[in-house]
């Protein structure tokens, strides 16, 4: 189980962890982020995961496609080379 720091919100820590996975290549462009899997992995409710995904979307690390889910963006979509 993931160890959360008591000094920061859980959704921020989840977003940071997923962002690190994207930047390291563990999560690749077009990989789908499963809210169900993330809630199970981090032991939090779906609302917390949705806040984390919203933060990742704001940072352009993921894009949400209506009716399909959230997917990791390509570096070019993030403004990276």
C-alpha positions in Angstrom: 0.0 0.0 0.0 1.2 3.5 -0.8 2.5 5.5 2.1 1.0 9.0 2.1 2.7 12.0 3.8 0.4 13.6 6.3 1.5 17.1 5.4 0.1 17.1 1.8 -3.2 16.2 0.3 -3.6 12.6 -1.1 -4.7 13.8 -4.5 -1.5 15.9 -4.9 0.7 12.9 -4.0 -1.2 10.6 -6.4 -0.9 13.2 -9.2 2.9 13.5 -8.4 3.4 9.8 -8.5 1.6 9.3 -11.8 3.4 12.3 -13.3 6.7 10.7 -12.3 5.6 7.5 -14.0 4.8 9.4 -17.2 8.1 11.3 -17.2 10.1 8.1 -16.5 8.4 6.3 -19.3 6.7 3.7 -17.1 3.5 5.1 -18.4 3.7 5.7 -22.1 1.7 7.9 -24.5 -1.8 6.6 -25.1 -1.7 4.4 -22.0 -5.1 4.5 -20.3 -5.3 5.6 -16.7 -7.9 3.4 -14.9 -9.6 5.3 -12.1 -10.6 1.9 -10.6 -7.1 0.6 -10.6 -5.7 3.8 -9.1 -8.3 3.8 -6.3 -7.3 0.2 -5.5 -3.6 0.9 -5.7 -3.7 4.0 -3.5 -6.5 2.9 -1.3 -8.5 6.1 -1.7 -12.0 6.9 -3.0 -12.8 7.7 -6.6 -13.3 11.4 -5.8 -9.6 11.7 -4.7 -8.4 10.0 -7.9 -10.6 12.3 -10.0 -8.9 15.3 -8.4 -5.5 13.8 -9.2 -6.5 13.2 -12.8 -7.8 16.7 -13.1 -4.4 18.0 -11.9 -2.6 15.8 -14.4 -5.0 17.1 -17.1 -4.2 20.7 -16.1 -0.5 19.9 -16.5 -1.2 18.4 -19.9 0.1 15.0 -18.9 -3.2 13.3 -19.6 -6.2 14.0 -21.8 -9.7 12.8 -21.1 -11.7 11.6 -24.0 -15.5 11.6 -23.5 -16.8 8.1 -23.1 -13.4 6.6 -23.3 -11.4 7.6 -20.3 -8.1 9.4 -19.5 -4.9 8.7 -21.5 -1.3 9.7 -21.3 -0.5 12.5 -23.8 2.4 12.5 -26.2 5.4 14.7 -25.4 4.4 17.0 -28.3 1.0 17.6 -26.8 2.7 18.7 -23.6 5.0 21.1 -25.4 8.0 18.9 -25.0 10.5 18.0 -27.7 
